[in-house]
């Protein structure tokens, strides 16, 4: 199975003690997800974030409703966490979020390893562009929230 990687960094001028708790609340995912995905958490809230926590969502990809199930496979408060798709639109989706003190603020890093259904052609013509838009939206929202 061929995989691709998406890496992003975003510096926020707020301390990790403020930034990480925002990410630790699954209810904030809606704020970071573009409206065109029609994101909805299906798991009853509040969700206690920890290794082993499972979260179900529904989104729309190009108008098609898709259910997405993830599990938090690593949970290191204030430093990092990993969510992995257990069922959904990808053959593989592993998203590592890391947080580091930097220059009086927080450096947030994302590393996603993924494998779309349909392989290289689907990735080239759809997935890469879609992910770029999603992560740009996310960065814009985070900058607006944290300065």
N, C-alpha and C positions, 0 to 999 in steps of 0.2 A: 504494500500500500504506500503510495507516494504521499508525503506530507509537506505542508507549507508552514512558514513561521511569520507571525506578525509581531513586531516589537515596537513599543511606544514608550516615551518618557514624557512626563509632565511635572514641572516644578510648580508647587503651590506655596504661596507666602504665609502659610499657617503651620503650626506645629503638628507633628505626628499624632499627638494626643487629641487633636481636634479632627484631623483628616481620617485616621484609621476608623474611629467609631462610626463615621458616616458610611464607610464601606461595609462595616460590620452589621449594619441594619439592612436586611434584604428589602425592606419596604422602600428604600431609597433607589432601588434599581429602576423604578419607573421614571424617576427624575433624570436618569442617565441614558435612557433608551429613547431613540427618536420616535416621534409620534406616528410616523408612517409604518412602524412595525406593530402598532396596536398591541403593545406589551401588556400582559396581565399575569399576575402571580396566582396560581391555582391552589397552592399549599396554604392552609389556614395560618394566619399570622396572630401573634408574633412568632417568628422563626428564630429559634436559638441557634446562633451560628457556632459551629464546632466541627471538628473532624467527624465525618459520618452524617452530618445534616444533609437532608435531601430536599430539593426544591423543584417544584413543577411549575412551568410557565406555559403560556400560550402566546404565540406571536403570529404575524402574517408576513410571509416572504413573497414579495411580488403578488400580494393579494391572496395567497394560498394559506389557510390556517394550518399552523404546525404546533404540535406540543413538543416541549423540550424539558427533559428531566436532567438535573445535575446533582452531583454529590460534592460536598466539600471534602476533599481528600487530604488536605493539609491545613492546619489552623494554628498559626503562631501569632497571637495578638500583638499588635503594634508593628510587626515585622513583615508578615506575608500570609497569604492563603492561596489555595489552589481549588478551582472548581473544574470538575470533569463531567462531560456529558455522559449520561447513562442511557439516554434515548433521545433522539431528535433528528435534526436535519443533516448532521455530519456523520461521517464514518468514525471520525476522531475529533475531539475538541478538548484540549487541556489548556486552561487559562490560569497562569500564575500572576498574582498581583504582589508586588513588593513595595515597601515603604521605608525610606531612609532619610534621616536628618541631613539637610544640605543647605548651606548658606542661609541659615535662619528660618528655613521653611522645610517642606517635605518634598522629596523626589519620589514620585510615584512611577513605577515601571510596570508595564504589562508585557507578558510574553505568552502568545497563543500559538500552540502547535495544533494544526487542524488538517483534516482530510475531507474534502467535500464529496458527497455522493456525485458521481459523474466525472470525477477526476480532473485532469488538467484543463480540458476545454471549459467545463463549468466554472472552474476556478478563474480561468483567464477572462471569460466573458461576463461573469456575474459576481462571483464571491469576492474577489479581490476588491472590486469597485464598491460593493456593498459594505464590506468590512471597513474600508477607508472612510466611507461616509459615516458609519456608526461610531467609529472611534474619534472622528473629528467632532461629531455632535457631542460626544461624551466629554471631550476636552473642553469644548466651549462651555458646556454646562458647569463643569468643575471650576473653570476659571471664573465664571460669573458668581458661583457660590462662595468660593474661597479667596477671591481677589486676584 
